[in-house]
């Protein structure tokens, strides 16, 4: 579990193919450096979010660590586009005494989103993003949370539909702390939507499907009342 508050920015210094002959093998091993401050209490097997992707530490020294990226991880995230010299957002898993300054982040990337535009607004930057998997749009709400490359950000605008998108604003302080601020239109970011929305959706679906003693008549009444209220305006 993570908070979406990026601790530091690391540098990818090596990418090595993993042994595809082994069961469950394949993928890529990443070596990430320039991150001494998050390795002071590191142990083998620890979880570190790399651009919002929860990965397991397989080796480390004072200023670098290695993680393995499975083929599924490379397909679902933007880690497959990393090169030597790429910068990545890093965050350690939360501890019992961590302040929850962001929101609950699992490090499980739902999809990637393409940056449609980056527009200055004073000293802030407005990013407009369109997800590869359009289904995630139903979980994105204005003033809600979304995790982009591991950074917890507030949604400022949502447009639904086939060409739907959402927007977030990066203040000057945030621009200095995350790699996303340097990205341009056409590049991709990892997206994890707020897990709370998924649980609410499943609970509501279960209730109205009758698995929890629910009744579709209740839903019909609710919809009818909402339509009536709209027509009276």
Protein Blocks (a to p, Z undefined) as FASTA:
>chain_A
ZZhiafbdcddfbdcdddfkbghiahjddddehilmmmmmgcehiacdeehiacddfbdc
fkbccddddfklmmmmmklmpcehiacdddddddfklccfbbcdehiafbdcddfbdcde
hjbccdddddfblmlmmmpcghiacdeehiacddfbdcedjkbccdddddfklmmmpmkl
mpcehiacdddddfklmmmmmmmmmmmnopnopafklmmmmmmmmmmmmmmZZ
